[in-house]
Amino acid sequence: MTHDTVRDYQKSMKIALFITIVFFLVEIAGGLLSGSLALISDAGHMFSDVLSLILSLGAMTLALQLPTKERTYGYHRGEIFAAFINSLLLIGVSAGILWEAYQRAVNPAPIQGGLMFLVACIGLIANLGVVFLLHGSHNLNVRSAFLHVVGDTISSVAVIVAAAWIAFTGQVIADPVLSGIIAILIVISAVRILRETIAILLQFTPQSVDFDAVIADMTTVKGVDGVHHVHLWSLCSDINVLDAHVFSCERDVNKIEQMKREIKDRLKKYRILHSTLEFECDECKDCDLVEYIRQQPG
């Protein structure tokens, strides 16, 4: 993600944060006045959205900092850490919602369906505005914040339906049941983000990149006789990194530089924006770590 794009999303996220804080306060008041757990649960999710947006904004600001001698990659990993914390926060909020929903199911409480309906409609409008501001980014940090708000949007629609049902039938059990469904949906989204962030922190090959296709693109460059010791991982959600040995019998330094440029140009379509290519005229015989482990007895 370029600095200009980051700044564009920073502006959008600041607006989204303001909208979310305002509606969080509205929803808390509406939930307390109407007695609706679904609204209060959704407000808890909104509070996690507030924290998510604050974390995301902080991480994006750090990502703009230039690398230093002590931090040669800068703060790009900050966005992954923020997404990791956000996903854990979502799971924690969901656990609290499920517990409270159980308590409400066992001991039903009266609910003002009309007020609940009105607040949920306002919430839906606010969430749709935030979704519009944050949609379309490939940045994992922005996506985690976006998923928070998508979850809230689904919640708002569901709360509207439940409020109408309660207003017409008086069956307040719809409130805790809905709260439980909302919590489960939140957990599903959070676990997906959590898995992606853990994969990046453990430096797994990016799921969006076909490892074999990368090797094929590198080895079909004219003059390249082989590629080995390939390590591919993600620095953050927008920057992949590759380290590889390139075997070539070419002796002309200018042609080697030309091969290197062509390889790096081909790698860009995989969002590999940083690559270290070690050219060797005699293919090294030492095995890499993976091959070493495979050769060990037992």
C-alpha positions in Angstrom: 0.0 0.0 0.0 1.4 3.4 -1.0 1.7 6.3 1.4 -1.0 8.2 -0.5 -3.4 5.2 -0.3 -2.7 4.9 3.4 -3.5 8.6 3.9 -6.8 8.2 2.0 -7.8 5.4 4.3 -6.7 7.3 7.3 -9.1 10.1 6.4 -11.9 7.6 5.8 -11.2 5.8 9.1 -11.2 9.1 11.1 -14.7 9.8 9.7 -15.7 6.2 10.4 -14.4 6.5 14.0 -16.5 9.7 14.6 -19.7 8.1 13.3 -19.0 4.9 15.3 -18.5 6.8 18.6 -21.6 8.8 18.2 -23.8 5.8 17.4 -22.2 3.8 20.2 -23.5 6.4 22.7 -26.9 6.4 21.0 -27.1 2.6 21.1 -26.1 2.4 24.8 -28.8 4.9 25.6 -31.4 3.2 23.4 -30.5 -0.3 24.9 -30.9 0.9 28.5 -34.1 2.8 27.8 -35.7 0.0 25.8 -34.3 -2.9 27.9 -33.0 -4.6 24.7 -30.0 -6.9 25.2 -29.6 -7.1 21.4 -29.0 -3.3 21.3 -26.6 -3.4 24.3 -24.8 -6.4 22.8 -24.5 -4.5 19.5 -23.2 -1.5 21.5 -20.5 -3.7 22.9 -19.6 -4.7 19.4 -19.6 -1.0 18.5 -17.2 -0.3 21.3 -14.9 -3.0 19.9 -15.3 -1.2 16.6 -14.1 2.0 18.2 -11.1 0.3 19.7 -10.5 -1.5 16.4 -10.5 1.8 14.4 -8.2 3.5 17.0 -5.7 0.6 16.7 -6.0 0.6 12.9 -5.4 4.3 12.7 -2.4 4.0 15.0 -0.9 1.1 13.0 -1.4 3.0 9.7 0.3 6.0 11.2 3.3 3.9 12.3 3.5 2.2 8.9 4.2 5.6 7.4 7.3 6.0 9.5 10.6 5.6 7.6 12.9 2.6 8.3 15.8 3.2 10.7 19.0 1.4 11.5 17.3 -0.3 14.4 14.0 -1.0 12.5 15.1 -1.7 8.9 11.6 -2.7 7.8 9.9 0.2 9.6 6.6 -0.5 11.3 4.8 -2.4 8.6 4.1 -5.3 11.0 2.3 -2.9 13.3 -0.9 -3.3 11.2 -0.7 -7.1 11.6 -0.3 -6.8 15.3 -3.3 -4.4 15.4 -5.4 -6.9 13.4 -4.4 -9.7 15.7 -5.5 -7.7 18.8 -8.7 -6.7 17.1 -9.6 -10.3 16.4 -8.9 -11.4 20.0 -11.0 -8.4 21.1 -13.9 -9.5 18.9 -13.8 -13.1 20.3 -13.8 -11.7 23.9 -16.8 -9.4 23.2 -18.7 -12.3 21.6 -18.1 -14.5 24.6 -19.7 -11.8 26.8 -22.7 -11.5 24.5 -23.3 -15.2 24.5 -23.2 -15.4 28.3 -25.6 -12.5 28.7 -27.9 -13.9 26.0 -28.1 -17.2 28.1 -28.9 -15.2 31.2 -31.7 -13.3 29.4 -33.1 -16.5 27.9 -33.4 -18.0 31.4 -34.8 -14.8 32.9 -36.7 -12.8 30.2 -37.0 -9.1 30.7 -39.6 -6.7 29.2 -38.5 -4.8 26.0 -39.8 -1.7 24.3 -39.9 -3.0 20.7 -40.7 0.4 19.1 -37.7 2.2 20.6 -35.5 -0.8 19.8 -36.7 -0.6 16.2 -35.9 3.1 15.9 -32.4 2.9 17.3 -31.6 -0.1 15.1 -32.7 1.8 12.0 -30.4 4.7 12.9 -27.6 2.1 13.5 -28.2 0.6 10.1 -27.8 3.9 8.4 -24.6 4.7 10.4 -23.1 1.3 9.7 -23.8 1.5 5.9 -22.0 4.8 5.8 -18.9 3.4 7.5 -19.0 0.3 5.3 -18.9 2.6 2.3 -15.9 4.5 3.7 -13.8 1.3 4.3 -14.8 -1.1 1.5 -12.4 -2.2 -1.2 -9.0 -2.3 0.7 -6.6 -5.3 0.5 -4.9 -4.1 3.6 -5.5 -6.7 6.4 -5.6 -4.0 9.0 -8.4 -2.0 7.2 -10.1 -5.3 6.4 -10.3 -6.3 10.0 -11.9 -2.9 10.9 -14.2 -3.3 7.9 -15.3 -6.8 9.1 -16.1 -5.3 12.5 -18.5 -2.9 10.8 -20.0 -5.4 8.4 -20.8 -7.5 11.5 -22.5 -4.5 13.0 -24.5 -3.9 9.8 -25.8 -7.5 9.8 -26.6 -7.0 13.5 -28.5 -3.8 12.8 -30.7 -5.6 10.2 -31.3 -8.5 12.5 -32.1 -6.2 15.4 -34.7 -4.4 13.2 -36.3 -7.7 12.4 -36.3 -8.7 16.0 -37.7 -5.4 17.2 -40.6 -5.6 14.7 -41.3 -9.2 15.9 -41.3 -8.2 19.6 -43.5 -5.1 18.8 -46.1 -7.2 17.0 -46.0 -10.5 19.1 -44.5 -9.5 22.5 -42.2 -12.5 22.3 -39.1 -11.1 24.0 -37.2 -14.4 23.6 -36.3 -13.1 20.1 -33.9 -10.7 21.7 -31.4 -13.1 23.4 -31.7 -15.6 20.5 -30.7 -12.8 18.1 -27.9 -11.7 20.4 -26.5 -15.3 20.4 -26.6 -15.4 16.6 -24.8 -12.1 16.3 -22.1 -13.3 18.6 -21.5 -16.5 16.6 -21.3 -14.4 13.4 -18.7 -12.1 15.0 -16.6 -15.1 16.1 -16.6 -16.6 12.6 -15.3 -13.3 11.2 -12.7 -12.9 14.0 -11.3 -16.4 13.7 -10.8 -15.8 9.9 -8.8 -12.7 10.6 -6.9 -14.3 13.5 -5.8 -17.2 11.3 -4.5 -14.8 8.6 -2.6 -12.7 11.1 -1.0 -15.7 12.8 0.1 -17.0 9.3 1.8 -13.7 8.6 3.4 -13.5 12.1 4.8 -17.0 11.6 6.0 -16.1 8.1 4.0 -18.7 6.2 3.7 -18.5 2.5 0.9 -16.0 1.7 -2.4 -17.8 1.0 -3.0 -15.5 -2.0 0.2 -16.5 -3.7 0.8 -19.7 -5.7 4.3 -20.8 -4.7 4.7 -23.1 -7.7 3.6 -20.3 -10.1 6.3 -17.9 -8.6 9.0 -20.5 -9.2 7.8 -21.1 -12.7 7.8 -17.4 -13.5 11.4 -17.1 -12.2 12.8 -20.2 -13.9 11.3 -19.3 -17.3 13.4 -16.1 -17.5 15.9 -16.5 -20.2 19.3 -17.4 -18.8 18.0 -18.8 -15.5 18.9 -22.5 -15.1 17.3 -23.1 -11.7 15.9 -21.5 -8.5 16.4 -23.0 -5.0 16.5 -22.0 -1.4 13.3 -20.0 -1.9 11.7 -18.4 1.1 8.4 -16.5 0.6 6.5 -14.7 3.4 4.5 -11.5 4.1 5.9 -8.4 5.8 2.3 -7.1 6.1 -0.9 -7.6 4.2 0.3 -5.6 1.1 3.9 -6.5 0.9 5.3 -9.9 0.2 9.0 -10.7 0.6 11.1 -13.3 -1.3 14.6 -14.6 -0.7 16.1 -17.0 -3.3 19.2 -18.4 -4.9 19.2 -18.2 -8.7 21.5 -20.6 -10.6 22.7 -19.3 -14.0 25.7 -20.1 -16.2 25.6 -16.5 -17.6 28.9 -14.7 -17.0 28.0 -11.3 -18.4 27.3 -9.0 -15.5 25.0 -6.8 -17.5 22.9 -9.8 -18.6 22.7 -10.9 -15.0 21.4 -7.5 -14.0 18.9 -7.7 -16.9 17.7 -11.1 -15.6 17.4 -9.8 -12.1 15.2 -6.8 -13.3 13.0 -9.1 -15.3 12.5 -11.5 -12.3 11.7 -8.6 -10.0 9.2 -7.2 -12.5 7.5 -10.6 -12.8 7.3 -10.9 -9.0 5.4 -7.6 -8.7 2.1 -9.3 -9.8 2.4 -11.4 -6.6 2.8 -8.3 -4.5 6.4 -9.3 -3.9 7.7 -5.8 -3.5 11.0 -6.7 -1.7 13.2 -9.5 -3.0 16.8 -10.6 -2.4 18.2 -12.7 -5.3 21.6 -14.3 -4.9 23.0 -15.4 -8.3 25.5 -18.2 -8.4 27.3 -19.8 -11.3 28.0 -23.0 -9.4 24.8 -24.4 -7.9 25.3 -24.7 -4.2 25.3 -28.2 -2.8 24.3 -27.5 0.8 20.7 -28.2 1.5 18.3 -25.7 3.0 16.7 -26.1 6.4 13.6 -28.0 5.1 15.7 -30.5 3.1 18.0 -30.9 6.2 15.0 -31.8 8.4 13.7 -34.2 5.8 17.0 -36.1 5.7 17.2 -36.6 9.4 16.5 -40.2 10.7 13.2 -40.7 12.4 
